[in-house]
Amino acid sequence: MDAAAFMGQVRSSMRAITTHEPGPGAVLTRTNELLVTMDAPRFASCTMLRIDPRDGQVIGTSAGHVPLLLARDDGSHDIRTLSGGPVLGVVPETDYPEKTFTLEKNTALVLVTDGVVEGPGLTLEAGLERAGTLAGQALHDRLDVEATADRILDAAVAVDHLDDVAVLVIRRA
C-alpha cells in the first residue's frame, strides 16, 4: 500500500512538472530534486517518453528503469537502452540526458516493469530476450496491442514472478 501511494505521489508530481517542462529529461531531473528534497523513504524507477505520432520521433530518458523493446512485424526485435541516470529520489543534482530515435512504421515500442523480465531463475537479459521474442512473434501474427501485451504478461505470470508486472505496447502502423 505504501509503495502504491508513493507512486501516486510521484505520478502527480510528474504531471504537474510536465505542464512547465515539456522535455522528458527536465521532468525527471525536477521530479528527482523534489523527491530528494522531501527525503522520501522510497525511490522510483521510471522511463519517460515523448512520442510524436506524425513522424514517430521518440525522445526519452530513464531513471534506473529496464530497457525498452522494439518489435517488428517481421518477428524481429531489438533491446533499446535509453540514456538516463539513477532511480528517482536518491542522488541529488542528477541530470537525465535524453536519447532520440524513430519508431518506424509497423513497429511496436514495448515498455515493461522489472517484474515482467526478471525474477527467480530469470536474468534481466534472458527476460528481455524472451519478452522481445514474444512481442516480435505477436506482431508477426498480426495481434493487436492488447493481445501482444497479454502474450508477454502470460509468460511472466507462468514463471511465478514476485514483483509488479505491467506492459505497455505502443504500435505505429
Backbone hydrogen bonds, N-H to C=O, Kabsch-Sander energy under -0.5 kcal/mol:
donor,donor_aa,acceptor,acceptor_aa,energy
5,A,1,M,-2.5
6,F,2,D,-2.5
7,M,3,A,-2.5
8,G,4,A,-1.9
9,Q,5,A,-1.8
10,V,6,F,-2.4
11,R,7,M,-2.7
12,S,8,G,-2.3
13,S,9,Q,-2.4
14,M,10,V,-2.6
15,R,11,R,-2.2
16,A,12,S,-2.1
17,I,13,S,-2.5
18,T,14,M,-2.5
19,T,15,R,-0.9
19,T,16,A,-0.6
20,H,17,I,-1.7
21,E,17,I,-2.2
27,V,23,G,-2.2
28,L,24,P,-2.3
29,T,25,G,-2.3
30,R,26,A,-2.6
31,T,27,V,-2.5
32,N,28,L,-2.5
33,E,29,T,-2.1
34,L,30,R,-2.2
35,L,31,T,-2.4
36,V,32,N,-2.8
37,T,33,E,-2.5
38,M,34,L,-2.1
39,D,35,L,-0.6
39,D,36,V,-1.0
40,A,35,L,-1.8
44,A,88,L,-1.5
46,C,63,A,-1.3
48,M,61,T,-2.4
50,R,59,I,-2.5
52,D,57,Q,-2.7
56,G,52,D,-2.2
58,V,101,F,-3.5
59,I,50,R,-2.5
60,G,99,K,-2.6
61,T,48,M,-1.9
62,S,83,S,-1.5
63,A,46,C,-3.7
64,G,62,S,-0.6
64,G,85,G,-1.8
65,H,46,C,-0.5
68,L,80,R,-2.8
69,L,110,V,-2.1
70,L,78,D,-2.6
71,A,69,L,-0.5
71,A,108,A,-2.6
72,R,76,S,-2.7
73,D,106,N,-1.6
75,G,72,R,-2.0
78,D,70,L,-2.4
80,R,68,L,-2.6
80,R,78,D,-0.6
81,T,79,I,-0.6
82,L,80,R,-0.5
85,G,62,S,-2.4
88,L,44,A,-3.2
90,V,87,V,-0.8
91,V,87,V,-0.6
94,T,91,V,-0.5
99,K,60,G,-2.6
101,F,58,V,-2.3
103,L,56,G,-3.4
104,E,102,T,-1.0
106,N,172,R,-2.3
107,T,104,E,-0.9
107,T,172,R,-1.1
108,A,71,A,-3.1
109,L,170,I,-3.3
110,V,69,L,-3.1
110,V,108,A,-0.5
111,L,109,L,-0.5
111,L,168,L,-2.9
113,T,166,A,-1.7
115,G,164,D,-0.7
116,V,113,T,-1.8
117,V,113,T,-0.8
118,E,114,D,-1.6
119,G,122,L,-2.1
122,L,119,G,-2.6
127,G,117,V,-0.5
127,G,123,T,-2.7
128,L,124,L,-2.8
129,E,125,E,-2.2
130,R,126,A,-2.4
131,A,127,G,-2.6
132,G,128,L,-2.7
133,T,129,E,-2.5
134,L,130,R,-2.5
135,A,131,A,-2.5
136,G,132,G,-2.7
137,Q,133,T,-2.4
138,A,134,L,-2.2
139,L,135,A,-2.3
140,H,136,G,-2.3
141,D,137,Q,-2.3
142,R,139,L,-1.5
143,L,138,A,-2.8
148,T,144,D,-2.2
149,A,145,V,-2.5
150,D,146,E,-2.4
151,R,147,A,-2.0
152,I,148,T,-1.8
153,L,149,A,-2.7
154,D,150,D,-2.9
155,A,151,R,-1.4
156,A,152,I,-1.7
157,V,153,L,-2.6
158,A,154,D,-1.7
159,V,155,A,-0.7
159,V,156,A,-0.8
160,D,157,V,-1.7
161,H,156,A,-0.9
168,L,111,L,-2.7
170,I,109,L,-2.7
171,R,169,V,-0.5
172,R,107,T,-2.8
173,A,171,R,-0.7
